[in-house]
């Protein structure tokens, strides 16, 4: 893909801090290439964005930001699955498993588009927050001490 190649080439020019983060950074940097390819076959033209959140983070903010970005998803799934194994309540296990699967699906979806923020992404982050709250509360019903 011509678009990803341009983005990754730009990322290698400034691997530690990137070129500046933002939704339109790629378009601003490669506007000439995007405009020149209008009207060409979609498979051969430069698109106005990378359509990959991970590549966007790499190009815009550098390797350290990409590592932290990936670590965030890994840590969320790890925390939820660890609590799933420790939980004895079926409903809690179901919710923790669902949130972990949604997180993996969300990360996978971001390999092919930029959906880190927006209406559907907000729902994902609400679910993740719910799962993390369950983890922080111990996810088990509390009994009164008598």
C-alpha positions in Angstrom: 0.0 0.0 0.0 1.4 3.3 -1.1 -0.2 5.2 1.8 1.2 3.0 4.5 4.7 3.1 2.9 4.7 6.9 2.9 3.6 7.0 6.5 6.2 4.5 7.6 8.9 6.3 5.7 8.0 9.5 7.5 8.1 7.6 10.8 11.7 6.5 10.2 12.7 10.1 9.7 11.7 10.9 13.3 11.4 7.7 15.2 11.6 9.1 18.8 9.1 12.0 18.7 7.3 11.6 15.4 6.2 14.4 13.1 3.3 15.6 15.2 0.1 13.9 16.3 -3.3 14.6 14.9 -6.1 13.2 12.7 -5.0 15.2 9.6 -1.2 15.0 10.1 -0.7 12.6 7.2 -2.8 14.6 4.9 -1.0 17.9 5.8 2.4 16.3 5.1 1.4 14.4 2.0 -1.2 16.7 0.5 0.6 17.0 -2.8 0.7 13.2 -3.3 -3.0 12.9 -2.2 -4.1 15.6 -4.6 -2.0 14.2 -7.5 -3.6 10.8 -7.1 -7.2 11.9 -7.3 -9.1 10.1 -10.0 -6.7 7.2 -10.1 -7.7 3.6 -9.3 -8.4 3.5 -5.5 -5.9 0.6 -5.1 -3.1 2.7 -6.5 -3.7 6.2 -5.1 -2.5 7.8 -1.9 -5.4 8.1 0.6 -5.8 11.2 2.8 -5.0 9.1 5.9 -3.2 6.0 7.0 -6.3 4.1 8.1 -4.3 2.4 10.8 -4.3 3.9 14.3 -1.1 2.1 15.2 0.7 3.5 12.1 -0.8 6.9 12.8 0.6 6.9 16.4 4.0 5.7 15.2 4.2 8.4 12.5 2.8 11.2 14.7 4.3 10.5 18.1 7.2 8.0 17.5 8.2 4.5 18.7 7.9 5.2 22.5 4.3 6.3 22.0 3.5 3.2 19.9 5.0 1.0 22.6 2.9 2.7 25.3 -0.2 2.5 23.0 0.2 -1.3 22.5 1.0 -1.8 26.2 -2.3 -0.1 27.1 -4.3 -2.7 25.2 -2.2 -5.6 26.4 -2.5 -4.4 30.0 -6.3 -4.0 29.8 -6.8 -7.5 28.4 -4.3 -9.0 30.9 -5.9 -7.3 33.9 -9.4 -8.4 32.8 -8.5 -12.0 32.1 -6.5 -12.3 35.3 -9.6 -11.2 37.2 -11.7 -13.5 35.2 -9.6 -16.5 36.4 -10.0 -15.3 40.0 -13.7 -14.6 39.9 -16.2 -17.1 41.2 -19.3 -15.3 40.0 -20.5 -16.3 36.5 -22.1 -12.9 35.7 -18.8 -11.2 36.6 -16.8 -13.6 34.5 -19.1 -13.1 31.6 -18.7 -9.3 31.8 -15.0 -9.5 32.2 -14.6 -11.9 29.2 -16.9 -9.7 27.1 -14.9 -6.6 27.8 -11.6 -8.4 27.1 -13.0 -9.6 23.7 -14.3 -6.2 22.9 -10.9 -4.6 23.7 -9.2 -7.1 21.4 -11.8 -6.4 18.7 -11.4 -2.7 19.1 -7.6 -3.0 18.7 -8.0 -5.2 15.7 -10.4 -2.7 14.1 -7.9 0.1 14.6 -5.4 -1.8 12.4 -7.6 -0.9 9.5 -9.0 2.5 10.3 -8.7 5.4 12.8 -11.4 4.8 15.4 -9.6 5.6 18.6 -12.1 8.3 19.4 -15.7 8.9 18.3 -19.1 7.7 19.1 -18.5 3.9 18.9 -15.1 4.3 20.6 -16.7 6.0 23.5 -18.9 3.0 24.1 -15.8 0.8 24.1 -14.1 3.0 26.6 -17.2 2.9 28.8 -17.1 -0.9 28.7 -13.4 -0.9 29.5 -14.0 1.4 32.4 -16.8 -0.9 33.7 -14.5 -3.9 33.5 -11.7 -2.0 35.3 -14.1 -0.9 38.0 -15.1 -4.5 38.5 -11.4 -5.4 38.8 -10.7 -2.6 41.3 -13.7 -3.6 43.5 -12.5 -7.2 43.6 -15.5 -8.1 41.4 -17.0 -10.3 44.1 -20.1 -9.4 46.2 -19.0 -8.0 49.6 -20.4 -9.6 52.7 -21.2 -7.7 55.8 -19.1 -8.6 58.8 -21.3 -9.4 61.8 
